[in-house]
Amino acid sequence: MIDHYRNLFSQQQYFEEALCWTVVQPLRDEITVDDLLWRLNGGRDPEERIMEYPREEAGEEGMPVLFVYQGEGAWGFLEFSQGFATPDHILTELSKESRVWMTTWHFNGGYTILYAADGKVRAQMRDFIFDEHTVQEGDQSILAEFRSMLDSLDSEDYRGKRSAALAFIEASTGMGIESEWLDVEEASVVILDNWNEA
C-alpha cells in the first residue's frame, strides 16, 4: 500500500508540497455528506462550484478547496491546493458520532496525522517526517501501527513517510486516494470559507 502512494506522488508531485486528507466514518446512517460539509465549513453551507482546471484554479482561491469522495461507509475530503489543515475545533465537530482520520502537510512543514472520535482529538503525531522532532500526543496505541511503518523506513525517506501516512489511513478506514481522481477537468469542488473562525 505504501508503494501505491509512492507511485501517486511520482505522478502527482505537487501532492508532496501541500495536501490535507480527512476521512470521516459516520457512526449513524442519518449523517450525510451535506452534514459533514456543513461541519467542515464551521456551521455554514459551503460553496459548491465546477472548476474547469481544478489544480490551477484552486490555488487562486486563497481558501480550502476540496474534492469530495465517497467510500464504503466513509467520506474522504481532499484539500489539494495549499495543504490547509482542518482546525482542531472543526475536527472535534466532525468527530461527533463519527471517527475521523486526518493527515496534512504544506510547504512550511506541518507534517501531522491524527485521529478524533466522540468529539475529541484522541491521538496526534506532529512532524512525523523527522525522526528527531516527532511529537506524539494522546493515546499512542492508536498510532502504534503508523509508528511501526515509519520505523521500517529509512530516516530520510520522506516520500515513503508521506506515503505511509496515507497508507495507514487507508488501512484504518478502507478509504484511499486513487491517482485517476486527480487529473480531472470540469470537476465539482467545495470551497470552504469559515475554517479559521472558532
LINSULPE-V700489 format. One record per run of one state. SS is the DSSP state (~ for helix, > for strand, _ for the rest). FROM is the first residue (numbers start at 0). LEN is the number of residues. If there is no record, write none. Layout:
BEGIN
<<SS;FROM;LEN> <SS;FROM;LEN>>
END
This chain:
BEGIN
<<_;0;1> <~;1;10> <_;11;1> <~;12;4> <_;16;2> <>;18;8> <_;26;6> <~;32;8> <_;40;6> <>;46;5> <_;51;2> <~;53;5> <_;58;6> <>;64;7> <_;71;2> <>;73;6> <_;79;8> <~;87;7> <_;94;3> <>;97;9> <_;106;2> <>;108;9> <_;117;2> <>;119;7> <_;126;4> <~;130;3> <_;133;1> <>;134;4> <_;138;5> <~;143;8> <_;151;6> <~;157;16> <_;173;5> <~;178;3> <_;181;5> <>;186;5> <_;191;7>>
END
